[in-house]
Amino acid sequence: MSLALQFIAAIALLAALHTTVMAMLARLLGITVREVSLGFGPNLLSMGIFRLRALPFGGAVMLKSTLTDTKPHDAAPDWADDAFDTQPRAVRVLLPLSGIAALIAVAFALRPDAAWGSLVNGFAQIATGALSPLSTAQHLLGGATNVGSLGFASLLGMLAAKFAALNLLPLPTMGGGQALLALLDPCPHDQPRWKELLMQWSAWLAIALGATWIVAIGVFLAR
């Protein structure tokens, strides 16, 4: 398998693991799962709540929320009981971290000696690579190539640590930011203007971060 296909396969597997673990835990906790998307972009295939999208570089889990779901006029008194934002604070903190925990477990299972350093260094590498996609990111991707030469399992373990670091960033659109917001926000049912703006700016920052890395990976694989 070529290096490009190994990268794509590894990213797709890790995205599937991350989203599936979150969705399964939500169901176990009695939270309604509206949609599980594997990838981004145009929808290629729909099966129940699952959506397979064109770009296999991530995923998302959409849960029932009283902030976004319209309450029916004839709703039962317990209509909101299975919404994410009505859950105890511990659930709202831990659920966004569950998929990240699965990624960390994969990293330590496949690369036990290097997983911790790969995870810790991942925070700075994600930021510096995004700021310099044609220079720093190319150097980092070259290092990933060396890991990939050791086999698919090593590449999968390394990327699992990096994706865990990415999702731990304190952005409200990432698992780490969602957990932090749930921990600090005393009124999860309210949607003040500052919270809307925070979510919007976080979404744009996450898009910019992802776009620069997609460009960097594209340039690297085209060489």
C-alpha positions in Angstrom: 0.0 0.0 0.0 1.4 3.4 -0.9 2.1 6.0 1.7 -0.8 8.2 0.5 -3.3 5.4 0.8 -1.9 4.5 4.3 -2.4 8.0 5.5 -6.0 8.2 4.1 -6.8 4.7 5.5 -5.4 5.6 8.9 -7.2 8.9 9.2 -10.5 7.3 8.1 -10.1 4.5 10.7 -9.3 6.9 13.5 -12.2 9.2 12.6 -14.6 6.3 12.5 -13.3 5.1 15.9 -13.6 8.5 17.5 -17.2 9.2 16.3 -18.4 5.6 16.9 -17.2 5.5 20.5 -18.9 8.8 21.2 -22.2 7.7 19.6 -22.2 4.4 21.4 -21.5 5.9 24.8 -24.3 8.5 24.2 -26.7 5.7 23.4 -25.7 3.8 26.5 -26.3 6.9 28.6 -29.8 7.3 27.1 -29.0 10.4 24.9 -30.6 10.5 21.5 -28.1 10.5 18.6 -29.4 12.4 15.7 -26.6 11.8 13.2 -23.1 10.2 13.0 -21.1 11.6 10.1 -17.9 9.9 8.9 -15.9 12.5 6.9 -16.8 16.0 5.7 -18.2 17.5 2.6 -20.9 16.1 0.2 -22.9 13.1 1.4 -22.1 9.9 -0.4 -24.1 7.3 1.5 -26.9 7.4 4.1 -27.9 4.4 6.4 -30.2 5.4 9.2 -28.4 8.0 11.3 -25.0 7.3 9.6 -23.6 9.5 6.9 -20.6 8.7 4.8 -19.1 11.9 3.3 -16.6 12.6 0.6 -13.6 13.7 2.6 -12.4 11.1 5.1 -10.5 13.6 7.3 -12.7 13.7 10.4 -16.3 13.1 11.6 -19.0 14.5 13.8 -21.7 13.2 16.2 -25.0 15.3 16.4 -26.9 14.8 19.6 -30.4 15.9 20.6 -30.2 19.4 22.2 -32.9 21.6 23.6 -30.9 24.5 22.1 -31.3 23.3 18.5 -34.2 20.9 18.5 -37.7 22.3 18.2 -40.0 21.1 21.0 -43.3 19.8 19.6 -46.5 21.4 20.9 -47.7 18.0 22.2 -44.3 17.0 23.7 -44.3 14.7 26.7 -43.1 16.2 30.1 -39.9 14.1 29.8 -39.2 15.3 26.2 -35.9 16.9 27.2 -34.6 14.0 29.3 -32.7 12.4 26.4 -31.1 15.7 25.3 -27.3 16.2 25.8 -27.6 19.6 27.4 -29.9 18.4 30.1 -27.5 15.7 31.3 -25.5 16.0 34.5 -22.3 18.1 34.2 -20.1 15.0 34.6 -21.7 13.4 31.5 -21.4 16.7 29.5 -17.7 16.8 30.4 -16.8 13.1 29.9 -18.8 12.3 26.7 -16.8 14.7 24.4 -13.6 13.2 25.9 -14.6 9.5 25.3 -13.6 9.5 21.6 -10.3 11.2 22.5 -9.7 8.5 25.2 -10.2 5.8 22.5 -7.6 7.5 20.3 -5.1 7.7 23.2 -5.7 4.0 23.9 -4.8 3.1 20.3 -1.7 5.3 20.4 -0.4 3.6 23.6 -1.4 0.1 22.4 0.5 0.5 19.1 3.4 2.7 20.1 3.7 2.4 23.9 7.3 3.9 24.1 6.5 6.9 21.9 2.8 7.6 22.5 3.2 10.1 25.3 5.9 12.2 23.6 3.9 12.1 20.4 0.8 13.3 22.2 2.5 16.1 24.1 4.5 17.4 21.1 1.4 17.2 19.0 -0.1 20.4 20.4 2.8 22.6 19.3 3.2 20.7 16.0 -0.4 21.2 15.0 -0.1 25.0 15.6 3.3 25.5 14.0 2.5 23.3 11.0 -0.7 25.2 10.4 1.1 28.5 10.5 3.7 27.2 8.0 2.1 24.6 5.8 4.8 24.8 3.1 7.8 24.6 5.5 7.3 23.4 9.1 4.4 21.1 8.1 6.5 19.5 5.4 9.2 18.7 7.8 6.7 17.2 10.3 5.1 15.1 7.5 8.6 13.9 6.5 9.0 12.6 10.1 5.6 10.9 9.8 6.9 9.2 6.7 9.7 7.7 8.6 7.3 6.3 11.1 5.1 5.0 8.3 8.1 3.1 6.9 8.0 1.0 10.1 4.5 -0.3 9.1 0.9 0.7 9.1 0.4 0.0 12.8 3.1 2.4 13.7 1.6 5.1 11.4 -1.8 4.5 12.9 -0.5 4.8 16.5 1.4 8.0 15.7 -1.6 9.6 14.0 -3.9 8.5 16.8 -1.7 10.5 19.2 -1.8 13.6 16.9 -5.5 13.4 16.4 -6.0 13.1 20.2 -3.9 16.3 20.6 -6.0 18.0 18.0 -9.3 17.1 19.6 -8.0 18.2 23.0 -7.4 21.8 21.9 -9.5 24.2 23.9 -11.8 25.2 21.1 -15.6 24.7 21.6 -15.8 22.8 18.3 -13.3 20.3 19.6 -13.9 17.7 22.3 -11.4 19.3 24.7 -13.2 22.7 24.3 -16.6 21.2 24.7 -15.6 19.5 27.9 -14.0 22.7 29.2 -17.1 24.7 28.4 -19.3 22.1 30.1 -17.1 22.2 33.1 -17.1 26.0 33.4 -20.5 27.0 32.0 -23.1 27.2 34.8 -26.0 27.7 32.4 -25.8 25.1 29.6 -29.4 25.8 28.5 -28.7 29.5 27.9 -27.3 30.8 24.6 -26.1 34.3 25.2 -24.5 36.4 22.4 -20.9 35.7 23.7 -21.4 32.0 23.5 -22.7 32.2 19.9 -19.8 34.4 18.9 -17.4 32.0 20.6 -18.8 29.0 18.7 -18.7 30.9 15.4 -15.1 32.0 15.8 -14.1 28.6 17.0 -15.7 27.0 14.0 -13.8 29.3 11.6 -10.6 28.7 13.4 -11.1 24.9 13.2 -11.9 25.2 9.5 -8.7 27.3 8.9 -6.6 24.9 10.9 -8.0 21.9 8.9 -7.6 23.6 5.6 -4.0 24.6 6.0 -3.1 21.0 7.0 -5.1 19.6 4.1 -3.0 21.9 1.8 0.2 20.8 3.5 -0.7 17.1 3.1 -1.6 17.6 -0.5 1.6 19.4 -1.3 3.6 16.7 0.6 1.9 13.8 -1.3 2.3 15.5 -4.6 6.1 15.7 -4.4 
